[in-house]
Amino acid sequence: MGYTCPICEIPQQDETHLANHLAFAAMLGNGDHEEWLDEYVPEWEGMGPERLGERVSTFASEAEFETVFEDTTGGHDHPPRFEESVPRQRGRQAMGGDVGDVLAEAEAMTREMYESEEE
């Protein structure tokens, strides 16, 4: 059982994944997701994923998905991580200090997140 995003209807595994989907889409400039969050959960920017997930799940449709999620399997081969499947950006320094710094920080945070999930 999972949730369907109330804006784009992309299936999400649980409340936390729904919250992360909505927040990341909003922060990355998806106006529909940001406007929805501003209307239905105006204080969303100060919430963590668990608390936001509890709030947004009340507006989302519960649905059963044919996709098997990672926590429902006894283990399986994972597809390559996103950052492993995309060629590295060339010339990060050429983008300017701030952009390069932001990208480097995002890459480090993503790496830490995956490493903590593997433990």
Phi, psi and omega per residue, in radians:
M1 nan 2.400 3.124
G2 -2.515 -2.831 -3.124
Y3 -2.234 2.627 3.049
T4 -1.798 2.282 3.113
C5 -0.996 2.248 -3.114
P6 -1.189 -0.175 -3.136
I7 -1.800 -0.975 -3.024
C8 -1.875 -0.092 3.091
E9 1.147 0.320 3.050
I10 -1.261 2.280 -3.112
P11 -1.208 2.493 3.107
Q12 -2.238 2.502 -3.023
Q13 -1.092 -0.710 -3.075
D14 -2.792 -3.035 -3.103
E15 -1.041 -0.754 -3.103
T16 -1.138 -0.750 3.108
H17 -1.140 -0.643 3.087
L18 -1.102 -0.790 3.127
A19 -1.067 -0.812 3.135
N20 -1.088 -0.744 3.125
H21 -1.022 -0.888 -3.106
L22 -1.089 -0.822 -3.086
A23 -1.155 -0.792 3.138
F24 -1.122 -0.731 3.110
A25 -1.063 -0.744 3.133
A26 -1.126 -0.800 -3.101
M27 -1.198 -0.429 3.135
L28 -1.571 0.152 3.007
G29 1.715 0.195 3.081
N30 -1.388 1.748 -3.032
G31 -1.017 -0.655 -3.131
D32 -1.079 -0.772 -3.136
H33 -1.179 -0.737 3.141
E34 -1.137 -0.771 3.120
E35 -1.086 -0.711 3.130
W36 -1.098 -0.828 3.120
L37 -1.075 -0.760 3.138
D38 -1.059 -0.609 -3.131
E39 -1.362 -0.800 -3.009
Y40 -1.624 -0.479 3.130
V41 -2.444 1.266 -2.998
P42 -0.990 -0.447 -3.120
E43 -1.658 0.349 -3.017
W44 -1.011 -0.597 -3.061
E45 -1.138 -0.396 -3.137
G46 -1.690 0.108 -3.083
M47 -1.766 2.627 2.989
G48 -1.458 2.973 -3.076
P49 -1.058 -0.667 -3.098
E50 -1.165 -0.834 -3.120
R51 -1.166 -0.758 3.109
L52 -1.102 -0.697 3.123
G53 -1.042 -0.717 3.098
E54 -1.059 -0.691 -3.109
R55 -1.278 -0.870 -3.031
V56 -1.266 -0.457 -3.122
S57 -1.149 -0.389 3.112
T58 -1.225 -0.320 3.139
F59 -1.764 -0.148 -3.066
A60 -1.712 2.637 3.082
S61 -1.425 2.341 3.008
E62 -1.391 2.483 -3.114
A63 -2.648 2.662 3.022
E64 -1.656 2.376 -3.096
F65 -2.025 2.518 3.110
E66 -1.210 -0.420 -3.124
T67 -1.158 2.417 3.056
V68 -1.602 2.164 3.139
F69 -1.512 2.748 -3.044
E70 -0.964 -0.670 -3.052
D71 -1.370 -0.031 3.132
T72 -1.850 0.090 -3.107
T73 -1.958 2.801 3.084
G74 -1.481 0.215 -3.118
G75 1.988 2.485 -3.139
H76 -2.807 2.931 3.095
D77 -1.263 2.319 3.116
H78 -1.597 2.503 3.019
P79 -1.163 2.853 3.130
P80 -1.022 2.547 3.075
R81 -1.099 2.702 -3.098
F82 -0.936 -0.828 -3.066
E83 -1.195 -0.355 3.089
E84 -1.440 -0.393 -3.086
S85 -1.618 -0.133 -3.126
V86 -1.960 2.304 3.133
P87 -1.029 2.510 3.119
R88 -1.047 2.535 3.088
Q89 -1.198 2.281 3.078
R90 -1.615 2.523 3.040
G91 1.200 0.701 3.131
R92 -0.967 -0.675 3.130
Q93 -1.135 -0.504 -3.129
A94 -1.205 -0.302 3.140
M95 -1.357 -0.206 -3.098
G96 1.897 2.641 -3.058
G97 -0.983 -0.869 -3.075
D98 -1.115 -0.800 -3.119
V99 -1.132 -0.794 3.117
G100 -1.063 -0.715 3.122
D101 -1.135 -0.751 3.137
V102 -1.096 -0.787 3.132
L103 -1.110 -0.725 3.123
A104 -1.121 -0.720 3.119
E105 -1.146 -0.734 3.117
A106 -1.105 -0.712 3.117
E107 -1.110 -0.745 3.121
A108 -1.130 -0.721 3.134
M109 -1.137 -0.696 3.117
T110 -1.124 -0.774 3.126
R111 -1.050 -0.798 3.122
E112 -1.072 -0.702 -3.136
M113 -1.084 -0.804 3.134
Y114 -1.146 -0.696 3.138
E115 -1.129 -0.684 3.129
S116 -1.227 -0.507 3.084
E117 -1.246 -0.513 -3.113
E118 -1.350 -0.317 -3.100
E119 -1.366 nan nan
